[in-house]
Amino acid sequence: MGIAQESWLAHSESTMRAVDYVFILFLLAAAVSCDSEDRAQATNGSSAESEKPKPDPKPTATVHTRNEEIPFAPIGLVDQALHQEPARDAWQGEVFNDLASAQLKALGKILVHPAKLSLENLQKLIHRDFRPSELQPGGLVVVHQDAAFVVKRPAADQRPRARPFLEGVRQLVTPFAEARELRTEFKIYSVALDAGEPVSNSWFQISGRTPGGALAMRARWRCHWDWPSPDEPPTLKAIAISEFEQTEGVGGPLFSDVTKTVFRGLPEFPKQFNHGMDYWTSRLESRYGIGLSGWHGLAVGDVNGDGLDDLYVCEPGGLPNRLYISRPDGTVIDASALSGTDFRVQTQCALFLDLDNDGDQDLTLATTLGVIFMENDGRGGFVVKGSKLIPEAAPLGLAAADFDLDGDLDLYVGCYSLRRSNVEEGQILGRPIPYHDANNGGRNVLFRNDRSWRFTDATRELGLDQNNRRFTLAASWDDYDDDGDPDLYVANDYGRNNLYRNDRDGNGDLKFVDVAKKAGVEDISAGMSVTWGDADGDGDRDLYVSNMWSSAGNRVAYQRNFQTEAGETAREEFQRHARGNSLFLNKGDGTFADASLTAGVAMGRWAWGSLFADLNNDGRNDLLVANGFITQPDDTGDL
């Protein structure tokens, strides 16, 4: 029932690197954060230089504008000591993480290059007193099997068989002997230095394409190290694995890339879409709305009534939005100009929906200026019927439903942050205050459909202005309480989310009430998408929210010297911020149970989008999670 659009955070026109955002988001200085990621091909890492301001018991920062400098106090997101002196004794855990990650990265390179697998090379990584360990358990049993995948895990009564390190590594890589596109990855998410010998916990993954299809293994590695000096790399003393899982792809790829086939014969397609934002920002003026944000979604619908789905692609300012009409042979034609939909204003997202109940798909656009409503003539031609300016904040996402059950579709508009003033022109991100529970973002708006292309702002009237200054990235309607009317879930960055229950007040008038806390779905985190579906097959609507899983955030937020002046509740909220995605199972009584960890669906990385869908046609909902950040020309293909 609900449709939501997720988009990226606002940037300035200057380049923003992913590691810089990790620093802002997860309370780390970039100089002390490093996750290990290895692949068969060499990768090009990026780093950020951390500023080291002079210590100040009451530090201040400065906003630079064209005409003046305005001092303000920092918002307290980062331990000032960590920002200033990451290598001092209090933060040795992050120094150790850098060194241990480098060692695991070196191990990863050996794993993907079997020719390098020798005792001589491994001796650089292990301690002379390395305790035999098991890297790949035996006795695996099938826990899931279908036409596409076979998933295996160790039997419950399986006893580990310790092996010398070289033998264990050989056993681990033997199934990949004929694999190509082999990749490994380590993510250290916790470090302890006070247990006699340093201990790290990390996720390990190795995958590749095999003659029979594909093969992947993943596990948690608990590594014990010897670290005699901060100036020396640590060496491995023991490895204990848990949560081992092996997945075999036996039916070939689930999806095939048919982009070139579908868009063949359209010379403008590669000219516009084969270039990244770096290319366009150097060629288009910033006043058109071009930037590095990547806030641009798409919409799918049958615009000309031929039974085939068509595609509308939103673009940054200065580039035309594109409407592609499907043809029976599987190709498309570019109808952008002919249909009147080739706007060059920055467009965040779009929805195809029937706003006038005439049976065809109209088009609604969320642009940097406001919302545009377009009527479909039934053949795929569109004309603007109205628009709604939103002066306070730029629209970011759209979600439609008939909330008042009057027979027409109404529109909820999500807004991320307040529009920038001249003072904020040079800033990369909005300033959430407080960082982990911000309530100073953009004001979301509900437009009630009053027929004849008249839309009324009913936000305050209907109670939707409560807790309505969050940094919203997605919203979705669904009848979670099964009372016959659609309720609304709103996913917000930098803090808690909203669940607006569709109710009636004492006078019988329709009112929305934010029951997120009572229902157990506030999910204080970096909310970026929401999807409804029946996850457990009990007939009611469950909820999945994508956030950000951060290895750096998990490491730092659990250290005793992190946010020492904050209360325990605040510390737990910071820790929750780095946990990852959330699955809430509907209990049928208006509340939800958090099944994120037990279901194994929390680790979705930087999860921008999520969707319940039955991918293998077995009648059960699967979860598809889209993640990543900014791709580059030398990108490895791993989001």
C-alpha positions in Angstrom: 0.0 0.0 0.0 2.8 2.4 0.9 5.4 3.8 -1.4 8.6 5.3 0.0 11.6 6.9 -1.6 15.0 6.9 0.1 17.6 9.5 -0.7 21.1 10.5 0.4 22.1 13.2 2.9 22.8 16.8 1.7 26.3 17.8 0.8 27.9 21.0 -0.1 29.3 21.4 -3.6 32.8 20.4 -2.3 33.8 16.7 -2.5 32.7 14.6 0.4 34.4 11.3 1.1 32.8 8.3 2.7 35.3 8.1 5.5 34.5 11.7 6.4 30.9 10.8 6.8 31.8 7.9 9.0 33.6 10.4 11.3 30.6 12.6 11.5 28.1 9.8 11.8 29.8 7.3 14.1 31.8 9.6 16.3 35.3 8.8 15.0 38.2 10.7 13.7 39.0 9.4 10.2 42.6 9.1 11.1 41.9 6.3 13.6 39.3 4.4 11.7 40.2 1.7 9.1 38.2 -1.3 8.0 39.9 -4.1 6.1 38.6 -5.1 2.8 40.5 -7.2 0.3 39.7 -8.5 -3.2 41.5 -10.3 -5.9 42.1 -7.0 -7.7 44.0 -4.1 -6.1 41.6 -1.5 -4.6 42.1 2.2 -4.3 41.5 3.3 -0.7 40.7 6.8 0.3 41.7 8.5 3.5 40.9 11.7 5.3 43.3 13.9 7.3 42.0 14.6 10.7 42.3 18.1 12.0 44.0 18.5 15.4 42.6 21.7 17.0 44.4 23.0 20.0 42.9 21.6 23.2 40.3 23.9 24.7 38.1 23.1 27.7 35.3 25.0 25.8 36.1 24.5 22.2 34.3 26.4 19.4 34.0 26.0 15.7 33.4 28.5 13.0 30.9 28.8 10.1 32.6 30.5 7.2 30.3 32.6 5.0 31.1 35.1 2.2 31.1 38.1 4.5 31.7 36.9 8.1 32.6 34.3 10.5 30.1 33.2 13.1 31.4 31.2 16.1 29.2 28.5 17.7 29.7 25.7 20.2 30.1 22.2 18.8 27.1 19.9 19.2 29.0 17.4 21.3 29.0 14.4 18.9 32.6 13.5 19.1 34.7 13.0 22.2 37.0 16.0 21.8 39.9 14.0 23.2 39.5 11.4 20.4 39.3 14.1 17.8 42.4 15.8 19.1 44.7 13.0 20.1 43.5 9.6 18.7 46.8 7.9 19.4 47.0 8.7 23.1 46.7 6.0 25.6 42.9 6.5 26.1 42.3 5.5 22.5 44.9 2.8 22.0 42.1 0.5 20.8 41.8 2.4 17.6 45.5 2.4 17.1 45.5 -1.3 17.6 42.5 -1.6 15.2 44.5 0.0 12.4 47.4 -2.3 12.8 45.3 -5.5 13.3 43.2 -4.6 10.2 46.4 -4.3 8.2 47.4 -7.7 9.3 44.0 -9.2 8.4 44.1 -7.4 5.1 47.5 -9.0 4.3 46.0 -12.4 5.2 43.1 -11.6 2.8 45.5 -11.0 0.0 47.1 -14.4 0.6 43.7 -16.1 0.6 42.8 -14.7 -2.8 46.2 -15.5 -4.3 46.9 -19.2 -3.6 50.4 -18.8 -5.0 51.3 -16.7 -1.9 50.1 -19.4 0.5 53.3 -20.4 2.2 54.5 -20.7 5.7 57.0 -18.0 5.1 54.3 -15.4 4.2 52.0 -16.6 7.0 54.8 -16.3 9.6 54.7 -12.5 9.2 51.2 -12.6 10.5 51.3 -15.2 13.3 53.0 -15.5 16.6 55.5 -18.2 17.1 53.3 -19.7 19.8 50.1 -19.7 17.7 47.5 -22.0 19.1 46.0 -24.4 16.6 42.6 -23.2 15.5 39.7 -24.3 13.2 38.9 -21.9 10.4 36.4 -24.0 8.5 34.2 -26.4 10.6 33.5 -29.9 9.4 30.2 -31.6 9.6 28.1 -29.0 7.8 24.4 -29.6 7.5 21.9 -28.1 5.1 19.6 -25.6 6.8 18.1 -24.2 3.6 17.8 -25.4 0.0 16.0 -24.3 -3.1 16.5 -24.0 -6.8 19.0 -21.2 -6.4 20.9 -21.7 -3.1 22.1 -24.3 -0.6 22.9 -22.9 2.8 24.9 -25.0 5.3 25.9 -24.5 8.9 27.8 -26.6 11.5 25.8 -29.2 13.3 24.8 -28.3 16.8 27.0 -31.1 18.3 29.9 -30.5 16.0 33.2 -30.3 18.0 35.9 -27.9 16.6 39.0 -29.6 15.2 42.1 -27.5 15.8 44.7 -27.3 13.0 48.0 -25.6 12.6 47.6 -22.2 10.9 48.9 -23.2 7.5 46.8 -26.3 7.4 43.7 -24.4 8.5 44.2 -21.8 5.8 44.6 -24.4 3.1 41.5 -26.1 4.2 39.6 -22.8 4.1 40.6 -21.9 0.5 40.5 -25.4 -1.0 36.8 -25.1 -2.0 37.8 -22.0 -3.9 40.6 -23.6 -5.9 38.9 -23.1 -9.2 37.0 -19.9 -8.3 37.4 -16.6 -10.1 36.6 -13.1 -8.9 37.6 -14.2 -5.5 37.2 -11.7 -2.7 37.7 -11.5 1.0 36.8 -9.0 3.6 37.4 -8.4 7.3 35.5 -6.0 9.5 36.8 -5.5 13.0 33.8 -4.4 15.1 35.2 -4.7 18.7 38.6 -4.5 20.4 39.6 -5.3 24.0 43.1 -4.5 25.3 42.7 -5.2 29.0 42.4 -9.0 29.0 46.1 -9.9 29.1 46.4 -10.1 25.4 44.5 -8.0 22.8 41.3 -9.5 21.4 39.4 -8.4 18.4 36.1 -9.6 17.0 35.4 -9.3 13.3 33.2 -10.4 10.5 35.0 -12.5 7.9 33.7 -13.2 4.4 35.2 -15.0 1.3 33.3 -15.5 -1.9 33.9 -16.3 -5.6 32.4 -17.7 -8.7 33.0 -21.4 -9.1 32.4 -23.7 -12.1 29.2 -24.9 -10.4 27.9 -21.4 -9.7 29.1 -19.4 -6.7 30.4 -20.0 -3.2 30.5 -17.8 -0.1 31.6 -18.3 3.5 31.1 -16.0 6.4 31.8 -16.2 10.1 32.7 -14.2 13.1 36.4 -14.4 14.0 37.5 -13.8 17.5 41.3 -13.2 17.3 43.8 -13.2 20.1 46.9 -11.2 19.4 50.4 -10.5 20.7 51.2 -6.8 20.6 54.5 -6.0 22.3 54.7 -2.4 21.1 52.4 0.3 19.6 55.1 0.7 16.9 54.9 -2.9 15.8 52.1 -4.8 14.0 50.4 -7.4 16.2 50.6 -11.1 15.4 47.9 -13.7 15.7 48.0 -16.1 18.6 44.7 -17.9 18.2 41.4 -17.7 16.2 38.0 -18.9 17.4 35.2 -18.9 14.9 31.4 -18.8 15.4 28.3 -18.3 13.3 29.9 -20.0 10.3 27.7 -20.2 7.3 28.4 -21.5 3.8 26.2 -20.5 0.8 26.4 -22.3 -2.5 24.8 -20.7 -5.6 23.6 -23.7 -7.6 21.0 -22.2 -10.0 23.0 -19.5 -11.6 22.5 -15.8 -11.0 19.1 -14.6 -9.7 19.3 -11.6 -12.0 21.0 -10.6 -15.2 22.2 -7.2 -16.3 20.1 -6.3 -19.4 20.8 -2.6 -19.4 22.5 -2.5 -22.7 19.8 -4.6 -24.4 16.9 -2.6 -23.0 18.4 0.8 -23.8 20.0 0.0 -27.1 19.5 2.5 -29.8 19.3 5.4 -27.3 22.5 7.4 -27.7 21.5 9.9 -25.0 21.3 7.1 -22.4 25.1 6.4 -22.1 25.9 10.1 -22.6 23.8 11.0 -19.5 24.0 7.9 -17.3 27.5 6.5 -17.9 29.0 9.5 -16.2 29.2 9.9 -12.4 28.5 12.9 -10.3 32.2 13.9 -10.4 31.9 14.4 -14.1 28.7 16.4 -14.0 29.7 18.7 -11.1 32.7 19.9 -13.1 30.5 20.7 -16.1 27.2 22.1 -14.6 26.8 25.2 -12.5 25.9 24.6 -8.9 22.9 27.0 -9.1 21.1 24.3 -11.2 21.1 22.0 -8.2 23.9 19.6 -9.2 25.7 18.1 -6.3 27.1 14.9 -4.9 24.1 13.9 -2.8 22.6 11.2 -5.0 19.1 12.0 -3.8 17.5 10.9 -7.1 15.1 8.0 -7.3 12.9 6.5 -9.9 9.3 5.4 -10.4 7.8 2.4 -12.3 4.2 2.4 -13.8 2.2 1.8 -16.9 1.8 5.3 -18.3 0.2 4.5 -21.6 -2.1 1.7 -20.7 -0.5 -1.1 -22.8 0.1 -3.4 -19.8 3.9 -2.9 -19.7 5.7 -1.1 -16.9 7.5 2.1 -17.9 10.3 3.9 -16.1 10.8 7.4 -14.9 14.2 8.5 -13.7 14.8 11.5 -11.5 17.9 13.5 -12.1 20.0 16.3 -10.5 19.5 19.9 -11.5 20.7 20.7 -15.0 20.1 17.2 -16.4 16.7 16.3 -17.8 14.5 13.7 -16.0 13.9 10.8 -18.3 10.7 8.8 -19.1 11.3 5.5 -20.9 8.3 3.7 -22.5 8.5 0.0 -22.7 8.0 -1.9 -26.0 6.9 -5.5 -26.4 10.3 -6.6 -27.6 11.8 -5.6 -24.2 13.4 -2.4 -25.4 12.3 1.2 -24.5 11.9 4.5 -26.2 12.8 7.8 -24.7 9.6 9.8 -24.4 10.9 12.4 -22.0 10.4 15.5 -24.2 7.4 14.2 -26.0 5.6 13.5 -22.7 6.4 16.8 -21.2 8.2 15.3 -18.2 11.9 16.2 -19.0 12.2 18.7 -16.1 15.7 20.0 -15.4 15.0 21.1 -11.9 16.6 18.8 -9.2 14.1 16.0 -8.6 14.5 13.8 -5.6 11.8 11.2 -6.3 8.6 10.5 -8.2 5.4 8.5 -7.9 3.1 7.1 -10.6 -0.4 7.1 -9.1 -4.0 7.8 -10.1 -4.8 11.1 -8.4 -8.0 11.9 -10.3 -9.6 8.4 -10.4 -9.8 8.3 -14.2 -8.0 5.0 -14.5 -4.5 6.1 -15.7 -1.3 6.7 -13.9 -0.6 10.4 -13.1 2.8 11.6 -12.0 3.9 13.4 -8.8 7.4 14.8 -8.5 9.3 15.9 -5.4 11.7 18.6 -6.6 14.0 21.0 -4.7 11.3 23.7 -5.0 8.3 21.7 -4.0 5.8 19.1 -5.2 4.6 19.0 -8.8 1.3 17.3 -9.7 0.9 16.1 -13.4 -2.2 14.7 -15.1 -1.9 11.8 -17.6 -3.9 12.1 -20.7 -4.2 8.3 -20.8 -1.6 7.9 -23.6 1.5 8.9 -21.7 1.3 12.6 -22.2 1.4 14.8 -19.1 0.4 18.3 -18.2 1.1 20.2 -14.9 -2.1 20.5 -12.9 -0.7 22.1 -9.9 2.2 22.5 -7.5 2.9 23.0 -3.8 5.8 25.0 -2.6 7.4 23.9 0.7 9.4 26.9 1.8 10.8 25.5 5.0 12.4 22.3 3.6 13.0 20.6 0.3 10.8 17.5 -0.3 12.8 14.3 -0.3 10.3 11.4 -0.3 6.7 10.7 -1.2 4.2 8.1 0.2 0.6 7.8 -1.0 -2.5 6.2 0.5 -6.2 7.0 1.0 -5.8 7.7 4.7 -9.4 9.1 5.1 -11.1 6.4 3.1 -12.9 8.9 0.8 -11.9 7.1 -2.4 -8.9 9.2 -3.5 -5.2 9.0 -2.9 -3.6 11.5 -0.5 0.1 12.3 -0.4 2.7 12.4 2.5 5.8 14.4 1.7 9.0 13.7 3.7 11.6 16.5 4.1 15.1 15.9 5.4 16.6 19.2 6.6 15.8 22.8 6.7 16.6 24.8 3.6 20.1 26.3 3.7 20.6 29.9 4.5 23.6 31.9 3.4 25.3 31.1 6.6 25.1 27.4 5.9 26.2 27.5 2.3 29.6 26.1 3.1 28.4 23.3 5.3 28.4 19.7 4.2 25.6 18.4 6.3 22.7 19.7 8.4 23.4 20.0 12.1 21.3 17.4 14.0 20.9 18.5 17.6 21.4 16.3 19.5 23.1 14.0 17.1 21.6 10.7 18.2 18.1 12.1 18.8 17.7 15.2 16.6 14.5 17.1 16.3 15.6 20.1 14.3 15.1 18.8 10.8 12.6 19.6 8.0 8.9 19.6 8.6 7.0 16.8 6.8 3.7 17.6 5.1 0.4 15.7 4.5 -1.5 16.9 1.4 -5.1 15.8 1.5 -6.7 15.2 -1.9 -9.8 17.3 -2.1 -10.6 16.4 -5.7 -10.3 18.5 -8.9 -6.5 18.6 -8.4 -6.9 20.5 -5.1 -4.5 19.4 -2.3 -4.8 20.8 1.2 -2.0 20.8 3.8 -3.7 18.9 6.6 -0.6 18.1 8.7 -1.5 20.0 11.8 -5.2 19.4 11.6 -4.7 15.7 11.6 -2.1 15.5 14.4 0.9 14.7 12.1 2.9 17.7 13.3 3.8 16.0 16.6 7.5 14.9 16.6 7.7 16.4 13.1 11.1 18.0 13.0 13.1 14.9 12.3 15.5 14.2 9.4 13.1 12.1 7.3 14.5 9.8 4.6 11.5 7.5 4.0 7.9 6.9 4.9 5.4 4.1 4.1 1.7 3.5 4.8 0.2 0.2 5.9 -2.6 -1.0 8.2 -0.4 -2.6 10.9 -3.2 -2.8 13.5 -5.7 -4.4 11.0 -8.5 -1.9 11.7 -9.2 -1.1 8.1 -7.4 2.2 7.7 -3.7 3.0 6.7 -1.2 3.9 9.4 2.1 5.7 8.7 5.7 4.8 9.6 8.4 7.4 9.1 12.1 6.5 9.1 14.3 9.3 10.3 18.1 9.9 10.2 19.8 10.9 13.5 17.4 9.5 16.0 14.0 8.0 16.6 11.3 7.2 14.1 7.5 7.8 14.1 4.6 5.4 13.9 1.5 7.5 13.4 -1.6 5.4 14.1 -4.8 6.4 12.3 -7.3 7.0 15.0 -10.5 8.9 15.9 -10.7 11.4 18.7 -13.6 11.8 21.2 -15.6 13.7 18.6 -15.2 11.1 16.0 -12.7 13.2 14.0 -9.8 11.5 12.3 -6.5 12.1 14.2 -3.0 10.5 13.9 -1.2 9.6 17.1 2.5 8.9 17.3 2.7 5.5 19.1 6.2 4.5 18.0 7.5 4.4 21.6 4.5 2.5 22.9 4.7 0.1 20.0 8.4 -0.5 20.5 9.5 0.7 17.0 11.2 4.1 17.7 14.4 2.5 16.5 16.8 5.2 17.5 19.3 5.1 14.6 20.1 6.3 11.1 16.7 5.4 9.6 16.9 5.4 5.8 14.1 3.1 4.5 11.1 1.2 5.6 9.3 -1.8 4.2 6.2 -3.7 5.4 5.6 -7.4 4.9 4.7 -10.6 6.7 8.1 -11.9 7.7 7.0 -14.8 10.0 3.9 -16.0 8.1 1.4 -15.3 10.8 -0.8 -13.1 8.7 0.0 -9.6 10.0 2.2 -6.8 8.9 5.8 -6.8 10.1 8.3 -4.0 9.8 11.8 -3.8 8.5 13.8 -0.5 8.8 17.2 0.0 7.2 19.9 1.9 9.1 23.7 1.9 9.1 25.8 -0.9 10.5 29.2 0.5 11.5 32.2 -1.5 12.5 33.9 1.8 13.7 30.8 2.8 15.6 30.6 -0.6 17.3 34.2 -0.4 18.3 34.3 3.0 19.8 30.9 3.4 21.3 31.5 0.4 23.6 34.8 1.6 24.9 34.7 2.7 28.6 36.2 6.1 27.8 33.6 7.0 25.2 31.2 9.7 26.2 32.2 9.4 29.8 30.2 12.4 30.8 27.0 11.1 29.2 24.5 9.0 31.1 24.1 5.3 30.5 20.9 5.8 28.5 22.7 8.2 26.1 25.6 5.8 25.7 23.2 3.0 24.9 21.5 5.2 22.3 24.9 5.9 20.6 25.6 2.2 20.7 22.2 1.4 19.2 23.0 3.9 16.4 25.7 1.6 15.1 23.9 -1.7 15.4 22.4 -1.8 11.9 19.0 -2.7 10.4 15.9 -3.6 12.4 13.2 -6.2 12.0 10.1 -5.7 14.1 7.6 -8.6 14.3 4.0 -7.6 14.8 2.7 -9.2 18.0 -1.0 -8.6 17.1 -1.7 -6.4 20.1 -0.4 -3.1 18.7 3.2 -3.7 19.7 6.2 -5.2 18.0 9.1 -7.5 19.0 12.6 -6.7 17.9 13.9 -9.7 16.1 16.8 -8.0 14.3 19.6 -10.0 15.9 17.9 -13.4 16.2 16.8 -13.3 12.6 20.3 -12.3 11.4 19.2 -9.3 9.5 20.9 -6.4 11.3 24.2 -6.3 9.3 23.1 -4.5 6.1 26.0 -2.1 5.9 25.1 1.4 4.8 21.6 0.3 3.9 19.8 3.0 1.8 16.9 0.9 0.8 15.1 -2.3 1.7 12.2 -4.3 0.4 10.2 -7.4 1.3 9.9 -9.6 -1.8 9.5 -13.3 -2.6 12.7 -13.6 -4.7 12.6 -17.4 -5.1 8.8 -17.9 -5.4 8.5 -20.1 -2.4 5.6 -18.1 -0.9 7.7 -16.5 1.8 9.0 -12.9 2.1 12.7 -12.4 1.5 14.6 -9.2 2.2 16.5 -7.2 -0.4 18.8 -4.5 1.0 20.5 -1.9 -1.2 23.6 -0.4 0.3 26.7 1.6 -0.6 27.9 5.2 -1.0 29.5 7.1 -3.9 31.0 5.0 -6.7 34.1 6.0 -8.6 35.6 5.0 -12.0 37.9 2.5 -10.4 35.1 1.0 -8.2 35.5 -2.7 -7.4 31.8 -3.4 -7.8 31.4 -4.1 -4.0 29.0 -1.7 -2.4 
